[in-house]
């Protein structure tokens, strides 16, 4: 595991302290969890904006595609494709048989 040192604004330190107390975790653990949540949020945002495919999202989050689908459903995020693209997917699938 690597080590990083960084300067935080007072407000960010207070937020970190508040979260760590509420979760009964030390600040380092809480900071690592926040980084993970931030990564997940950005990858979900990229998917929603069409910058990542479903497979790309799953790979970036280090989960299976079915887990990614479940996560998207849980968060109410729809695929950034239109109905025509959806139908075209079936055409491509039929051609591969």
N, CA, C and O atoms as a MOPAC input file, in Angstrom:
PM7 MOZYME 1SCF
protein

 N      0.84400 1    -1.16800 1     0.00000 1
 C      0.00000 1     0.00000 1     0.00000 1
 C      0.88800 1     1.22900 1     0.00000 1
 O      1.85100 1     1.31400 1     0.76200 1
 N      0.55400 1     2.18600 1    -0.86700 1
 C      1.31700 1     3.42400 1    -0.95300 1
 C      0.87000 1     4.43100 1     0.09300 1
 O     -0.18800 1     4.29300 1     0.70700 1
 N      1.67900 1     5.41500 1     0.27400 1
 C      1.38300 1     6.48100 1     1.23800 1
 C      1.37000 1     7.80000 1     0.48900 1
 O      2.20700 1     8.04000 1    -0.38100 1
 N      0.41300 1     8.65400 1     0.83200 1
 C      0.32000 1     9.97100 1     0.22300 1
 C      0.07300 1    10.99100 1     1.32100 1
 O     -0.63300 1    10.72500 1     2.29400 1
 N      0.65900 1    12.14200 1     1.14700 1
 C      0.45100 1    13.23600 1     2.08500 1
 C     -0.17700 1    14.37700 1     1.29700 1
 O      0.27800 1    14.69400 1     0.19900 1
 N     -1.20800 1    14.99000 1     1.84200 1
 C     -1.83600 1    16.09900 1     1.13300 1
 C     -2.39100 1    17.11800 1     2.11100 1
 O     -2.65500 1    16.82000 1     3.27600 1
 N     -2.55500 1    18.30800 1     1.60900 1
 C     -3.10500 1    19.40100 1     2.40900 1
 C     -4.59800 1    19.51000 1     2.09200 1
 O     -5.00600 1    19.48300 1     0.93100 1
 N     -5.39400 1    19.63300 1     3.14400 1
 C     -6.83400 1    19.77700 1     2.98800 1
 C     -7.29000 1    21.09900 1     3.57900 1
 O     -6.69900 1    21.60800 1     4.53100 1
 N     -8.33900 1    21.63900 1     3.00600 1
 C     -8.95000 1    22.83500 1     3.56300 1
 C     -9.55200 1    22.48100 1     4.92400 1
 O     -9.89100 1    21.32600 1     5.17900 1
 N     -9.68000 1    23.46600 1     5.77700 1
 C    -10.23800 1    23.24700 1     7.11500 1
 C    -11.63200 1    22.62600 1     7.02900 1
 O    -11.96900 1    21.72400 1     7.79700 1
 N    -12.43200 1    23.11400 1     6.09400 1
 C    -13.78700 1    22.57300 1     5.90800 1
 C    -13.75700 1    21.08700 1     5.57700 1
 O    -14.57100 1    20.31900 1     6.09000 1
 N    -12.81800 1    20.67700 1     4.71900 1
 C    -12.70900 1    19.27400 1     4.34600 1
 C    -12.25300 1    18.42200 1     5.52400 1
 O    -12.71600 1    17.29500 1     5.70000 1
 N    -11.34300 1    18.96700 1     6.32900 1
 C    -10.90400 1    18.25200 1     7.53000 1
 C    -12.06100 1    18.06700 1     8.50900 1
 O    -12.21200 1    17.00500 1     9.11100 1
 N    -12.87500 1    19.11200 1     8.66100 1
 C    -14.03500 1    19.01600 1     9.55000 1
 C    -15.02600 1    17.97500 1     9.05200 1
 O    -15.58100 1    17.21000 1     9.84100 1
 N    -15.24500 1    17.94800 1     7.75100 1
 C    -16.15700 1    16.94500 1     7.17700 1
 C    -15.62400 1    15.53500 1     7.38900 1
 O    -16.37600 1    14.62200 1     7.72900 1
 N    -14.33300 1    15.36700 1     7.18700 1
 C    -13.71000 1    14.06100 1     7.38400 1
 C    -13.84900 1    13.62100 1     8.83500 1
 O    -14.16900 1    12.46400 1     9.11100 1
 N    -13.61300 1    14.53300 1     9.75000 1
 C    -13.75300 1    14.24700 1    11.18300 1
 C    -15.19600 1    13.86400 1    11.50500 1
 O    -15.43900 1    12.89500 1    12.22400 1
 N    -16.14500 1    14.62100 1    10.97400 1
 C    -17.56100 1    14.35200 1    11.22400 1
 C    -17.95700 1    12.95900 1    10.71100 1
 O    -18.62400 1    12.19500 1    11.40900 1
 N    -17.54200 1    12.64900 1     9.49700 1
 C    -17.86200 1    11.33800 1     8.92700 1
 C    -17.20700 1    10.20100 1     9.69300 1
 O    -17.82900 1     9.16800 1     9.93800 1
 N    -15.95700 1    10.39500 1    10.06700 1
 C    -15.24900 1     9.32700 1    10.78100 1
 C    -15.87700 1     9.06300 1    12.14600 1
 O    -15.95500 1     7.91400 1    12.58000 1
 N    -16.32000 1    10.11000 1    12.81800 1
 C    -16.99700 1     9.92200 1    14.10800 1
 C    -18.32800 1     9.21500 1    13.92600 1
 O    -18.65300 1     8.29700 1    14.67800 1
 N    -19.10000 1     9.63700 1    12.93100 1
 C    -20.41700 1     9.03700 1    12.68900 1
 C    -20.30900 1     7.56200 1    12.31400 1
 O    -21.15700 1     6.75300 1    12.69300 1
 N    -19.26100 1     7.22000 1    11.56700 1
 C    -19.07100 1     5.83600 1    11.12000 1
 C    -18.23200 1     5.01700 1    12.08800 1
 O    -18.04600 1     3.81600 1    11.88800 1
 N    -17.72200 1     5.66200 1    13.14200 1
 C    -16.84400 1     4.98800 1    14.12600 1
 C    -15.62400 1     4.37700 1    13.44100 1
 O    -15.25000 1     3.23000 1    13.68500 1
 N    -15.01700 1     5.19800 1    12.56800 1
 C    -13.82100 1     4.77500 1    11.84600 1
 C    -12.77100 1     5.86300 1    11.97500 1
 O    -13.09300 1     7.02900 1    12.20500 1
 N    -11.50200 1     5.47000 1    11.82400 1
 C    -10.44800 1     6.48200 1    11.87800 1
 C    -10.45600 1     7.29500 1    10.58300 1
 O    -11.01600 1     6.86800 1     9.57400 1
 N     -9.83500 1     8.45700 1    10.62600 1
 C     -9.86700 1     9.38100 1     9.48800 1
 C     -9.21700 1     8.79400 1     8.23600 1
 O     -9.67100 1     9.05300 1     7.12100 1
 N     -8.16500 1     8.01100 1     8.41300 1
 C     -7.50200 1     7.41400 1     7.24700 1
 C     -8.42900 1     6.43800 1     6.53000 1
 O     -8.50700 1     6.44200 1     5.30200 1
 N     -9.12700 1     5.60800 1     7.28900 1
 C    -10.07300 1     4.65900 1     6.70500 1
 C    -11.19600 1     5.40400 1     5.99500 1
 O    -11.59800 1     5.04300 1     4.88900 1
 N    -11.69200 1     6.44300 1     6.64800 1
 C    -12.78100 1     7.22000 1     6.06500 1
 C    -12.33100 1     7.90500 1     4.78300 1
 O    -13.08700 1     7.95300 1     3.81300 1
 N    -11.11600 1     8.43400 1     4.76300 1
 C    -10.58700 1     9.08700 1     3.56300 1
 C    -10.46500 1     8.08300 1     2.41400 1
 O    -10.78800 1     8.41100 1     1.27300 1
 N    -10.00200 1     6.86300 1     2.70500 1
 C     -9.89700 1     5.83100 1     1.67200 1
 C    -11.27900 1     5.47700 1     1.12400 1
 O    -11.44700 1     5.30100 1    -0.08300 1
 N    -12.26500 1     5.37500 1     2.01300 1
 C    -13.62900 1     5.07800 1     1.57400 1
 C    -14.18800 1     6.20600 1     0.70700 1
 O    -14.86400 1     5.94200 1    -0.28700 1
 N    -13.91500 1     7.44900 1     1.07000 1
 C    -14.37800 1     8.58000 1     0.27700 1
 C    -13.74700 1     8.58100 1    -1.11600 1
 O    -14.41800 1     8.90200 1    -2.09800 1
 N    -12.48000 1     8.23100 1    -1.20900 1
 C    -11.82600 1     8.12400 1    -2.51300 1
 C    -12.49900 1     7.04600 1    -3.36600 1
 O    -12.71600 1     7.23100 1    -4.56400 1
 N    -12.82100 1     5.93500 1    -2.73800 1
 C    -13.49700 1     4.83900 1    -3.44600 1
 C    -14.87500 1     5.28500 1    -3.92700 1
 O    -15.24700 1     5.03700 1    -5.07400 1
 N    -15.63000 1     5.94300 1    -3.04900 1
 C    -16.96000 1     6.43400 1    -3.42600 1
 C    -16.85100 1     7.46800 1    -4.54600 1
 O    -17.67000 1     7.48000 1    -5.46600 1
 N    -15.85600 1     8.32100 1    -4.46800 1
 C    -15.64800 1     9.32000 1    -5.50600 1
 C    -15.35300 1     8.68300 1    -6.85500 1
 O    -15.87800 1     9.11200 1    -7.88200 1
 N    -14.51100 1     7.65900 1    -6.84700 1
 C    -14.19000 1     6.92600 1    -8.07400 1
 C    -15.45500 1     6.30500 1    -8.65300 1
 O    -15.74400 1     6.45500 1    -9.84100 1
 N    -16.21100 1     5.60300 1    -7.79800 1
 C    -17.44700 1     4.96500 1    -8.25200 1
 C    -18.41000 1     6.00000 1    -8.83600 1
 O    -19.00700 1     5.77300 1    -9.88800 1
 N    -18.55700 1     7.13800 1    -8.14900 1
 C    -19.45100 1     8.18700 1    -8.61900 1
 C    -19.04600 1     8.68300 1    -9.99800 1
 O    -19.88900 1     8.81500 1   -10.88600 1
 N    -17.75700 1     8.96000 1   -10.18200 1
 C    -17.29000 1     9.45800 1   -11.47900 1
 C    -17.50200 1     8.43700 1   -12.59300 1
 O    -17.89000 1     8.80300 1   -13.70300 1
 N    -17.25000 1     7.15900 1   -12.30500 1
 C    -17.43800 1     6.12800 1   -13.32400 1
 C    -18.91700 1     6.00500 1   -13.68800 1
 O    -19.24900 1     5.84100 1   -14.86100 1
 N    -19.80800 1     6.08300 1   -12.69900 1
 C    -21.24900 1     6.04800 1   -12.96100 1
 C    -21.67900 1     7.26500 1   -13.77200 1
 O    -22.51200 1     7.16000 1   -14.67100 1
 N    -21.11400 1     8.40200 1   -13.45200 1
 C    -21.41100 1     9.63400 1   -14.18800 1
 C    -20.96200 1     9.49500 1   -15.63800 1
 O    -21.70000 1     9.86300 1   -16.55100 1
 N    -19.76300 1     8.96800 1   -15.85900 1
 C    -19.25900 1     8.76800 1   -17.21400 1
 C    -20.15400 1     7.80400 1   -17.99300 1
 O    -20.42000 1     8.01400 1   -19.17700 1
 N    -20.61200 1     6.75500 1   -17.32600 1
 C    -21.52200 1     5.81400 1   -17.98200 1
 C    -22.81300 1     6.52900 1   -18.38200 1
 O    -23.27600 1     6.40500 1   -19.51500 1
 N    -23.38000 1     7.26700 1   -17.44800 1
 C    -24.64000 1     7.97000 1   -17.70200 1
 C    -24.50100 1     8.95900 1   -18.85400 1
 O    -25.44400 1     9.15700 1   -19.62000 1
 N    -23.32200 1     9.58500 1   -18.98000 1
 C    -23.05700 1    10.54600 1   -20.05100 1
 C    -22.67900 1     9.86000 1   -21.36500 1
 O    -22.46500 1    10.52900 1   -22.37600 1
 N    -22.59500 1     8.52600 1   -21.35100 1
 C    -22.23900 1     7.79000 1   -22.56500 1
 C    -20.75100 1     7.71900 1   -22.83100 1
 O    -20.33700 1     7.32700 1   -23.92200 1
 N    -19.93700 1     8.09200 1   -21.85100 1
 C    -18.48300 1     8.06700 1   -22.02300 1
 C    -17.88600 1     6.69500 1   -21.71000 1
 O    -16.73000 1     6.42600 1   -22.03900 1
 N    -18.68000 1     5.83000 1   -21.07400 1
 C    -18.25000 1     4.47200 1   -20.74500 1
 C    -19.34700 1     3.50400 1   -21.15600 1
 O    -20.53300 1     3.79100 1   -20.99100 1
 N    -18.95300 1     2.36800 1   -21.68800 1
 C    -19.91500 1     1.31000 1   -21.98200 1
 C    -20.22800 1     0.56400 1   -20.68500 1
 O    -19.57800 1     0.77900 1   -19.66200 1
 N    -21.21400 1    -0.30000 1   -20.73900 1
 C    -21.54200 1    -1.11000 1   -19.57400 1
 C    -20.35000 1    -1.99000 1   -19.19000 1
 O    -20.01200 1    -2.11900 1   -18.01400 1
 N    -19.72700 1    -2.58700 1   -20.19500 1
 C    -18.54900 1    -3.42300 1   -19.92200 1
 C    -17.40800 1    -2.58000 1   -19.36100 1
 O    -16.69300 1    -3.01400 1   -18.45900 1
 N    -17.24200 1    -1.37800 1   -19.89700 1
 C    -16.20300 1    -0.48000 1   -19.39600 1
 C    -16.46700 1    -0.07500 1   -17.95600 1
 O    -15.54500 1    -0.01100 1   -17.14300 1
 N    -17.73100 1     0.19900 1   -17.64100 1
 C    -18.10600 1     0.54500 1   -16.27300 1
 C    -17.77500 1    -0.59600 1   -15.32800 1
 O    -17.16000 1    -0.39400 1   -14.28100 1
 N    -18.18900 1    -1.79600 1   -15.70800 1
 C    -17.93200 1    -2.96200 1   -14.86300 1
 C    -16.43100 1    -3.14800 1   -14.63500 1
 O    -15.99400 1    -3.44600 1   -13.52300 1
 N    -15.66100 1    -2.97000 1   -15.69000 1
 C    -14.20400 1    -3.12300 1   -15.56200 1
 C    -13.61800 1    -2.06600 1   -14.63400 1
 O    -12.79600 1    -2.38200 1   -13.77400 1
 N    -14.03900 1    -0.80700 1   -14.80400 1
 C    -13.51800 1     0.27400 1   -13.96800 1
 C    -13.89900 1     0.08700 1   -12.49500 1
 O    -13.13400 1     0.44900 1   -11.60100 1
 N    -15.09100 1    -0.48500 1   -12.24800 1
 C    -15.53400 1    -0.70300 1   -10.86200 1
 C    -15.08500 1    -2.05600 1   -10.32000 1
 O    -15.32800 1    -2.37600 1    -9.15600 1
 N    -14.43000 1    -2.85000 1   -11.16800 1
 C    -13.93300 1    -4.17300 1   -10.78700 1
 C    -15.06600 1    -5.06700 1   -10.28400 1
 O    -14.95500 1    -5.73000 1    -9.25300 1
 N    -16.17000 1    -5.06200 1   -11.05700 1
 C    -17.32100 1    -5.91300 1   -10.75000 1
 C    -17.78800 1    -6.56800 1   -12.04500 1
 O    -17.35700 1    -6.18300 1   -13.13100 1
 N    -18.67100 1    -7.55900 1   -11.92800 1
 C    -19.20200 1    -8.21500 1   -13.11500 1
 C    -20.23100 1    -7.30900 1   -13.78900 1
 O    -20.72300 1    -6.35500 1   -13.18600 1
 N    -20.54500 1    -7.61700 1   -15.03200 1
 C    -21.53500 1    -6.82700 1   -15.75800 1
 C    -22.89500 1    -6.93200 1   -15.06900 1
 O    -23.61700 1    -5.93900 1   -14.97500 1
 N    -23.25000 1    -8.11900 1   -14.58900 1
 C    -24.54600 1    -8.25800 1   -13.91000 1
 C    -24.57900 1    -7.44200 1   -12.61700 1
 O    -25.62200 1    -6.89200 1   -12.26300 1
 N    -23.46000 1    -7.35700 1   -11.91700 1
 C    -23.40000 1    -6.51100 1   -10.71800 1
 C    -23.53400 1    -5.03700 1   -11.09700 1
 O    -24.16600 1    -4.26100 1   -10.38000 1
 N    -22.93800 1    -4.65700 1   -12.22600 1
 C    -23.03900 1    -3.27700 1   -12.69300 1
 C    -24.49400 1    -2.95600 1   -13.05000 1
 O    -24.99100 1    -1.87500 1   -12.73200 1
 N    -25.16500 1    -3.88800 1   -13.70400 1
 C    -26.57700 1    -3.69200 1   -14.05200 1
 C    -27.40900 1    -3.53100 1   -12.79400 1
 O    -28.26900 1    -2.65300 1   -12.72200 1
 N    -27.15400 1    -4.38300 1   -11.79400 1
 C    -27.88200 1    -4.27400 1   -10.52700 1
 C    -27.64300 1    -2.91900 1    -9.86200 1
 O    -28.57100 1    -2.31000 1    -9.33100 1
 N    -26.39400 1    -2.45300 1    -9.89400 1
 C    -26.05100 1    -1.17000 1    -9.28200 1
 C    -26.77200 1    -0.02600 1   -10.00100 1
 O    -27.31700 1     0.87500 1    -9.36200 1
 N    -26.76700 1    -0.07300 1   -11.32100 1
 C    -27.43800 1     0.96100 1   -12.10100 1
 C    -28.93900 1     0.97600 1   -11.80900 1
 O    -29.54700 1     2.03800 1   -11.67500 1
 N    -29.51500 1    -0.20300 1   -11.71500 1
 C    -30.94600 1    -0.30100 1   -11.41800 1
 C    -31.24000 1     0.26700 1   -10.03700 1
 O    -32.19900 1     1.01800 1    -9.85600 1
 N    -30.41300 1    -0.09400 1    -9.07400 1
 C    -30.58400 1     0.38200 1    -7.69300 1
 C    -30.50900 1     1.90500 1    -7.61400 1
 O    -31.22500 1     2.52800 1    -6.83100 1
 N    -29.63900 1     2.49700 1    -8.43000 1
 C    -29.44800 1     3.94200 1    -8.42200 1
 C    -30.37900 1     4.66700 1    -9.39600 1
 O    -30.37500 1     5.89700 1    -9.46300 1
 N    -31.16800 1     3.91100 1   -10.14500 1
 C    -32.10900 1     4.52200 1   -11.07800 1
 C    -31.44800 1     5.14800 1   -12.29500 1
 O    -31.97500 1     6.09700 1   -12.87400 1
 N    -30.30400 1     4.62100 1   -12.67800 1
 C    -29.58200 1     5.15100 1   -13.83600 1
 C    -29.92800 1     4.30200 1   -15.05500 1
 O    -29.73200 1     3.08700 1   -15.05700 1
 N    -30.44200 1     4.95300 1   -16.08100 1
 C    -30.79700 1     4.25500 1   -17.30800 1
 C    -29.63400 1     4.29400 1   -18.29000 1
 O    -28.76600 1     5.16400 1   -18.22700 1
 N    -29.64500 1     3.33400 1   -19.18700 1
 C    -28.60600 1     3.28200 1   -20.21600 1
 C    -28.71000 1     4.51000 1   -21.10600 1
 O    -29.81300 1     4.92400 1   -21.46200 1
 N    -27.56800 1     5.10000 1   -21.47200 1
 C    -27.59000 1     6.30100 1   -22.31400 1
 C    -27.72200 1     5.97200 1   -23.80000 1
 O    -27.01800 1     6.54800 1   -24.62900 1
 N    -28.62300 1     5.04800 1   -24.13900 1
 C    -28.84900 1     4.70100 1   -25.53700 1
 C    -30.32300 1     4.86900 1   -25.85300 1
 O    -31.18000 1     4.71700 1   -24.98300 1
 N    -30.59900 1     5.17600 1   -27.07700 1
 C    -31.97800 1     5.32700 1   -27.50600 1
 C    -32.57500 1     3.99400 1   -27.92500 1
 O    -31.88400 1     2.97800 1   -28.00100 1
 N    -33.85200 1     4.02000 1   -28.19100 1
 C    -34.56500 1     2.80000 1   -28.57000 1
 C    -34.02100 1     2.23200 1   -29.88000 1
 O    -33.91700 1     1.01400 1   -30.02600 1
 N    -33.67500 1     3.09600 1   -30.82900 1
 C    -33.13100 1     2.63800 1   -32.11200 1
 C    -31.81100 1     1.89300 1   -31.90800 1
 O    -31.56600 1     0.86900 1   -32.54400 1
 N    -30.97000 1     2.41000 1   -31.02300 1
 C    -29.70800 1     1.72900 1   -30.71300 1
 C    -29.97700 1     0.36600 1   -30.07200 1
 O    -29.28400 1    -0.61300 1   -30.35000 1
 N    -30.97400 1     0.32400 1   -29.23000 1
 C    -31.36700 1    -0.91600 1   -28.56500 1
 C    -31.76400 1    -1.96900 1   -29.61000 1
 O    -31.32100 1    -3.11600 1   -29.54100 1
 N    -32.59800 1    -1.57300 1   -30.57400 1
 C    -33.02700 1    -2.49500 1   -31.63200 1
 C    -31.85800 1    -2.91400 1   -32.50600 1
 O    -31.77200 1    -4.07300 1   -32.91300 1
 N    -30.95300 1    -1.98000 1   -32.79800 1
 C    -29.77800 1    -2.30300 1   -33.60500 1
 C    -28.92400 1    -3.36100 1   -32.90900 1
 O    -28.32600 1    -4.20900 1   -33.57100 1
 N    -28.86600 1    -3.31700 1   -31.58700 1
 C    -28.14100 1    -4.33200 1   -30.81500 1
 C    -28.69000 1    -5.71700 1   -31.07900 1
 O    -27.92900 1    -6.68000 1   -31.17600 1
 N    -30.00000 1    -5.82800 1   -31.19400 1
 C    -30.61200 1    -7.12700 1   -31.49400 1
 C    -30.25900 1    -7.57700 1   -32.90800 1
 O    -30.03700 1    -8.76400 1   -33.14900 1
 N    -30.20700 1    -6.62200 1   -33.84900 1
 C    -29.81400 1    -6.96500 1   -35.21500 1
 C    -28.39100 1    -7.51900 1   -35.24400 1
 O    -28.12700 1    -8.53000 1   -35.89500 1
 N    -27.50300 1    -6.87500 1   -34.55900 1
 C    -26.11000 1    -7.32800 1   -34.50000 1
 C    -26.03600 1    -8.70100 1   -33.85200 1
 O    -25.27900 1    -9.56300 1   -34.29800 1
 N    -26.82300 1    -8.90500 1   -32.79800 1
 C    -26.83400 1   -10.19000 1   -32.10000 1
 C    -27.31500 1   -11.29300 1   -33.03700 1
 O    -26.73900 1   -12.38000 1   -33.06500 1
 N    -28.36300 1   -11.01800 1   -33.80000 1
 C    -28.90000 1   -12.01200 1   -34.73800 1
 C    -27.88600 1   -12.37700 1   -35.81200 1
 O    -27.84400 1   -13.52500 1   -36.25500 1
 N    -27.07100 1   -11.42200 1   -36.23700 1
 C    -26.06900 1   -11.66900 1   -37.27200 1
 C    -24.92700 1   -12.54000 1   -36.77900 1
 O    -24.23700 1   -13.16600 1   -37.58300 1
 N    -24.71800 1   -12.59100 1   -35.47200 1
 C    -23.61300 1   -13.37900 1   -34.92000 1
 C    -23.98800 1   -14.84000 1   -34.71400 1
 O    -23.13000 1   -15.66000 1   -34.38800 1
 N    -25.24300 1   -15.16800 1   -34.89700 1
 C    -25.68800 1   -16.57100 1   -34.70500 1
 C    -25.26300 1   -17.43600 1   -35.83900 1
 O    -25.54900 1   -18.63400 1   -35.84400 1

